[in-house]
Amino acid sequence: MTGRDEYYNRAKQEGYRARSAYKLKQLDETAGLLGQGRTVLDLGAAPGGWLQVAAERVGTDGVVIGVDRQRIDDLEDPDPRVELIRGDMTDDATRDEVRDVVGADGDERPVDVVISDMAPNMTGEYDLDHARSVHLARQAFEVATDVLATGGDVAVKVFDGQDLEDLEADIDAEFEYVRQVRPKASRDSSSELYLVAKGFLTAPVREGDQLEVDIEDVGSEGDGIAKVDGYTLFVSGTGTGDTVEVRVDDVKPNYGFAQPLQ
């Protein structure tokens, strides 16, 4: 039995709308994207296979929002965890509707995970199809940086090719790390892969930045503590009251590490 037949048949037997449901299951098992109580935004959600999987895995305390320019049929078993929005996430009005669904106010970032299985209409010309897939992935990435909570995650589909490295680098700059994942449920002949980025960074600093900081306190490990626009930097070899020039060595979603410049 071919891979295609296996997942197609399983989807039919298990009630999923598309064989792609198994890709999300495998992405989750590999990267830990979904979980109880999380808020998930599914871009290009039609026909709804990923919505079904996400709803199962976030539980009754989670929220799943599916967005597509096409109409998405309601799930067979009505579920208050799932909200469907017909629109384009590159439009401000659609983003505002997402915020309304999760009750976000002002600059609040309400989403824990952004997932996208969007793919271009295939032309058969590989370089063109690759370029279009990168464009869609960048759109999903831009949406993610607008709505993701600090420490949030993103998974976007893209076709392998010459522009992948630059896309991956741009995503990596905004997250703690990014990796390529190729689910087993992808067809053997497919060049598709998923860029999975973990730990969205909303910090006002990035690795390699140099700046002057005031040490306000000392942490339990003996490192000085500085605040940069409310963000915590641990600075080794410093004490309360010091003012030092530092280089940022590592940035996490909620704190970072820096070294004094000699």
C-alpha positions as CSV (number, residue, x, y, z in Angstrom):
1,M,0.0,0.0,0.0
2,T,1.4,3.4,-0.9
3,G,1.9,6.2,1.7
4,R,-0.9,8.1,-0.1
5,D,-3.3,5.3,0.2
6,E,-2.5,4.6,3.8
7,Y,-3.2,8.2,5.0
8,Y,-6.1,8.7,2.7
9,N,-7.8,5.6,3.9
10,R,-7.0,6.3,7.6
11,A,-8.5,9.8,7.2
12,K,-11.7,8.3,5.8
13,Q,-11.9,5.6,8.5
14,E,-11.1,8.0,11.4
15,G,-13.3,10.9,10.2
16,Y,-10.7,13.4,9.2
17,R,-11.5,15.8,6.3
18,A,-8.1,15.5,4.8
19,R,-5.1,13.2,4.9
20,S,-3.1,16.3,5.9
21,A,-4.5,15.8,9.5
22,Y,-1.7,13.3,10.0
23,K,0.9,15.8,9.1
24,L,-0.2,18.0,12.0
25,K,-0.4,15.0,14.3
26,Q,3.2,14.2,13.4
27,L,4.4,17.8,13.7
28,D,2.9,18.0,17.1
29,E,4.5,14.8,18.2
30,T,7.8,16.0,16.9
31,A,7.8,19.6,18.1
32,G,5.2,19.8,20.8
33,L,3.1,22.5,19.2
34,L,-0.4,21.8,20.6
35,G,-1.4,21.2,24.1
36,Q,-4.2,21.6,26.6
37,G,-5.6,25.1,26.9
38,R,-3.6,26.6,24.1
39,T,-5.0,29.2,21.6
40,V,-4.2,28.1,18.0
41,L,-4.6,30.1,14.8
42,D,-4.9,27.9,11.6
43,L,-4.2,29.8,8.4
44,G,-5.6,28.5,5.2
45,A,-7.7,26.1,7.3
46,A,-10.1,24.7,4.6
47,P,-11.3,22.0,4.5
48,G,-10.7,21.6,8.2
49,G,-8.5,18.6,8.8
50,W,-6.0,20.5,10.9
51,L,-8.8,22.2,12.8
52,Q,-10.1,18.8,13.8
53,V,-6.6,17.7,15.1
54,A,-6.0,21.0,16.9
55,A,-9.4,20.9,18.6
56,E,-8.8,17.4,19.9
57,R,-5.4,18.4,21.4
58,V,-6.2,21.8,23.0
59,G,-9.1,20.4,25.0
60,T,-12.1,22.1,26.3
61,D,-10.0,25.0,27.8
62,G,-8.4,25.8,24.4
63,V,-9.5,27.8,21.4
64,V,-8.9,27.0,17.7
65,I,-9.5,29.7,15.1
66,G,-9.6,28.7,11.5
67,V,-9.1,31.3,8.8
68,D,-9.5,30.9,5.1
69,R,-10.7,32.9,2.1
70,Q,-12.8,29.8,1.2
71,R,-15.8,28.8,3.2
72,I,-15.1,26.2,5.8
73,D,-17.9,23.9,6.7
74,D,-18.7,23.6,10.4
75,L,-17.3,20.6,12.1
76,E,-19.7,17.7,12.2
77,D,-19.8,17.8,16.0
78,P,-20.4,21.5,17.0
79,D,-17.6,22.5,19.3
80,P,-17.4,25.9,21.1
81,R,-13.6,25.6,21.0
82,V,-13.6,26.2,17.2
83,E,-14.2,29.5,15.6
84,L,-14.3,29.9,11.8
85,I,-13.5,33.2,10.0
86,R,-13.8,33.7,6.3
87,G,-11.2,36.3,5.3
88,D,-7.6,37.0,4.5
89,M,-5.2,37.2,7.4
90,T,-3.1,39.8,5.6
91,D,-6.1,42.2,6.0
92,D,-6.3,44.3,9.2
93,A,-10.1,43.6,9.4
94,T,-9.5,39.8,9.6
95,R,-6.8,40.2,12.2
96,D,-9.1,42.4,14.3
97,E,-11.8,39.7,14.0
98,V,-9.3,37.1,15.4
99,R,-8.6,39.4,18.3
100,D,-12.3,39.8,19.0
101,V,-12.7,36.1,19.0
102,V,-10.1,35.6,21.8
103,G,-11.1,38.8,23.6
104,A,-7.8,40.6,23.2
105,D,-7.6,44.3,23.8
106,G,-5.1,46.9,22.4
107,D,-1.6,45.6,21.8
108,E,-2.3,42.3,23.6
109,R,-0.9,39.2,21.8
110,P,-3.5,36.5,22.3
111,V,-2.3,33.5,20.2
112,D,0.0,30.6,21.4
113,V,0.5,28.8,18.1
114,V,0.2,29.7,14.4
115,I,0.0,26.9,12.0
116,S,-0.2,27.1,8.2
117,D,-0.6,24.3,5.6
118,M,-1.1,26.8,2.8
119,A,0.2,25.9,-0.6
120,P,0.1,27.7,-3.9
121,N,-1.8,26.6,-7.0
122,M,0.7,24.3,-8.7
123,T,2.0,25.3,-12.1
124,G,4.3,22.4,-12.6
125,E,7.3,24.8,-12.9
126,Y,9.3,24.0,-9.8
127,D,11.1,27.3,-9.3
128,L,7.9,29.2,-9.6
129,D,6.0,26.9,-7.3
130,H,8.8,27.1,-4.7
131,A,8.8,30.9,-4.9
132,R,5.1,31.1,-4.4
133,S,5.3,28.7,-1.4
134,V,7.9,31.0,0.2
135,H,5.7,34.0,-0.4
136,L,2.8,32.2,1.4
137,A,5.1,31.1,4.2
138,R,6.3,34.7,4.7
139,Q,2.7,35.9,4.9
140,A,2.0,33.4,7.6
141,F,5.2,34.4,9.4
142,E,4.2,38.1,9.3
143,V,0.8,37.2,10.7
144,A,2.5,35.2,13.5
145,T,4.7,38.1,14.5
146,D,1.6,40.3,14.8
147,V,-0.5,38.0,17.0
148,L,1.8,35.5,18.8
149,A,2.2,35.7,22.5
150,T,5.7,35.9,23.9
151,G,7.2,32.4,23.7
152,G,4.6,31.3,21.1
153,D,5.3,28.8,18.3
154,V,4.7,28.7,14.5
155,A,4.7,25.9,11.9
156,V,4.5,26.8,8.2
157,K,4.7,24.7,5.1
158,V,7.1,25.6,2.3
159,F,8.7,23.8,-0.7
160,D,12.4,23.1,-0.6
161,G,14.5,25.3,-2.9
162,Q,16.9,28.2,-3.3
163,D,15.0,30.7,-1.2
164,L,14.5,28.4,1.8
165,E,17.7,29.4,3.6
166,D,16.9,33.1,3.6
167,L,13.3,32.4,4.8
168,E,14.6,30.2,7.6
169,A,17.2,32.8,8.7
170,D,14.5,35.6,8.9
171,I,12.2,33.4,11.0
172,D,15.1,32.3,13.2
173,A,15.9,35.9,14.0
174,E,12.5,36.3,15.7
175,F,12.4,33.0,17.6
176,E,14.5,31.1,20.1
177,Y,15.2,28.5,17.4
178,V,13.8,27.1,14.1
179,R,14.1,23.6,12.6
180,Q,13.0,21.8,9.5
181,V,10.5,19.0,9.9
182,R,9.4,16.5,7.2
183,P,6.3,14.5,8.4
184,K,6.1,10.9,7.3
185,A,2.6,11.7,6.1
186,S,4.0,13.9,3.4
187,R,4.0,12.1,0.0
188,D,7.3,10.5,-0.9
189,S,7.5,12.6,-4.1
190,S,6.7,15.9,-2.4
191,S,9.4,18.5,-1.7
192,E,7.3,20.0,1.1
193,L,8.7,20.6,4.5
194,Y,7.6,22.6,7.6
195,L,9.6,25.3,9.3
196,V,8.8,24.9,13.0
197,A,9.9,27.9,15.1
198,K,9.7,27.8,18.9
199,G,9.8,30.6,21.5
200,F,8.7,33.8,19.8
201,L,10.9,36.7,21.0
202,T,9.3,40.0,21.8
203,A,12.4,41.2,23.7
204,P,13.8,44.7,23.0
205,V,17.3,43.2,22.5
206,R,18.8,40.5,20.3
207,E,21.9,38.4,20.5
208,G,25.1,40.5,19.7
209,D,23.6,43.8,20.8
210,Q,25.8,46.1,22.8
211,L,24.3,48.5,25.3
212,E,24.8,50.2,28.7
213,V,22.7,48.9,31.6
214,D,22.2,49.6,35.2
215,I,22.3,46.6,37.6
216,E,19.3,46.8,39.9
217,D,19.6,43.6,41.8
218,V,21.5,40.3,42.0
219,G,19.8,37.0,41.2
220,S,20.0,33.7,43.2
221,E,22.9,32.5,40.9
222,G,24.9,35.6,41.6
223,D,24.4,37.3,38.3
224,G,23.5,41.0,38.2
225,I,19.9,41.8,37.0
226,A,19.3,44.7,34.6
227,K,16.0,45.8,33.0
228,V,15.7,46.9,29.4
229,D,12.2,48.2,28.8
230,G,10.9,45.7,31.4
231,Y,12.9,42.8,29.9
232,T,15.3,41.0,32.3
233,L,19.0,40.6,31.5
234,F,21.3,38.6,33.7
235,V,24.8,40.0,33.6
236,S,27.6,37.9,35.0
237,G,30.2,39.4,37.3
238,T,28.3,42.5,38.3
239,G,26.6,43.8,41.4
240,T,23.8,46.1,42.5
241,G,24.5,49.7,41.5
242,D,26.9,49.0,38.7
243,T,26.5,50.7,35.4
244,V,28.2,48.6,32.6
245,E,28.5,48.2,28.9
246,V,27.4,44.7,28.0
247,R,27.1,42.4,25.0
248,V,23.9,40.3,24.8
249,D,24.9,36.6,24.4
250,D,21.6,34.7,24.5
251,V,17.9,35.8,24.3
252,K,15.0,33.8,25.6
253,P,11.4,34.8,25.4
254,N,11.2,36.2,29.0
255,Y,14.9,36.8,29.9
256,G,18.4,37.0,28.4
257,F,22.0,36.8,29.3
258,A,24.8,39.3,28.8
259,Q,28.5,39.7,29.5
260,P,30.3,42.9,30.5
261,L,32.5,44.4,27.8
262,Q,36.1,44.7,28.9
